[in-house]
Amino acid sequence: MELNQIFKIEDYSKAYSFIQGKNYIIQEIEKNKEGDRQFQIVEQPELPQKDLINQRIAELKILLANEDYKTIKYIQGQLSEEEFAEVKKQCQAWRDEINKLEGGGNE
């Protein structure tokens, strides 16, 4: 991953890891010709705190949605309890962060 790189939803988690600790954000851009959602790594603009919070919540919700297929695999017996434990732990951490950012409300 690199600055200005365009990628699809399947690589969102990878891009998210890349931007940690950097002054970069992930921005959704126009869909491609096939109608797939696309995202781009860009430099973080100076935004009001409220906008930063809303942006972070949106990022976390995309990360959560991107893990849904693992939950389905677990329900279908294609993912073991041990494999799914880390997914549950990470998703709960993201939900906790969303709740904190939203002022303690439930997701």
C-alpha positions in Angstrom: 0.0 0.0 0.0 1.1 3.6 -0.6 -0.2 7.1 -0.6 -2.8 7.8 -3.4 -3.2 4.1 -4.0 -6.7 3.1 -5.2 -8.1 -0.2 -4.0 -11.3 -2.3 -3.6 -13.2 -3.1 -0.4 -11.4 -6.5 -0.2 -8.1 -4.6 0.6 -9.6 -2.2 3.2 -8.2 -4.0 6.2 -4.7 -4.0 4.6 -5.0 -0.3 3.8 -6.2 0.5 7.3 -3.2 -1.2 8.8 -0.9 0.8 6.4 -2.3 4.2 7.5 -1.9 3.6 11.2 0.4 6.2 12.7 0.5 8.2 9.5 -1.2 11.4 8.6 -3.3 9.5 5.9 -6.9 8.5 5.7 -9.0 6.2 3.5 -11.5 8.0 1.3 -14.2 6.4 -0.8 -14.1 7.4 -4.4 -16.2 6.8 -7.5 -17.2 3.2 -8.3 -15.2 1.6 -11.1 -16.6 0.6 -14.5 -17.9 -2.7 -13.0 -19.7 -0.9 -10.3 -17.3 -2.0 -7.5 -16.8 0.4 -4.5 -13.3 1.9 -4.6 -11.2 3.7 -2.0 -8.0 5.7 -2.0 -5.3 6.4 0.6 -4.9 10.2 0.8 -3.3 12.7 3.1 -5.3 13.8 6.2 -6.8 17.2 5.7 -7.3 19.5 8.6 -10.8 18.8 9.8 -12.9 19.9 12.8 -12.9 17.4 15.6 -16.5 16.4 15.0 -15.7 15.5 11.4 -12.7 13.5 12.5 -14.9 11.5 14.9 -17.5 10.9 12.2 -14.9 9.8 9.7 -13.4 7.4 12.3 -16.8 5.9 13.0 -17.4 5.4 9.3 -14.0 3.7 8.9 -14.7 1.4 11.8 -18.1 0.4 10.4 -16.5 -0.5 7.1 -14.0 -2.7 8.9 -16.8 -4.4 10.8 -18.8 -5.0 7.5 -15.7 -6.3 5.9 -15.5 -9.1 8.6 -19.1 -10.3 8.1 -18.0 -13.0 5.7 -15.9 -14.6 8.5 -19.0 -14.7 10.7 -20.9 -16.4 8.0 -18.1 -18.9 7.5 -18.1 -19.6 11.3 -21.9 -20.1 11.3 -21.6 -22.5 8.4 -18.8 -24.5 10.2 -16.1 -23.4 7.9 -14.2 -21.5 10.6 -13.2 -23.0 13.9 -13.9 -21.6 17.3 -10.2 -20.7 17.7 -10.1 -19.0 14.3 -13.2 -17.0 15.0 -12.2 -16.0 18.5 -9.7 -13.4 17.2 -12.4 -12.1 14.8 -14.8 -11.6 17.6 -12.2 -9.9 19.8 -11.3 -7.4 17.0 -14.9 -6.7 16.1 -15.8 -6.1 19.7 -12.8 -3.6 20.0 -14.1 -1.8 17.0 -17.7 -1.7 18.4 -16.3 -0.4 21.7 -14.4 2.4 20.0 -17.6 3.3 18.0 -19.6 3.4 21.2 -17.0 5.6 22.9 -16.8 8.0 19.9 -20.6 8.2 19.8 -20.8 9.1 23.5 -21.5 5.7 24.9 -24.5 4.7 22.8 -25.0 1.1 21.6 -24.1 0.1 18.1 
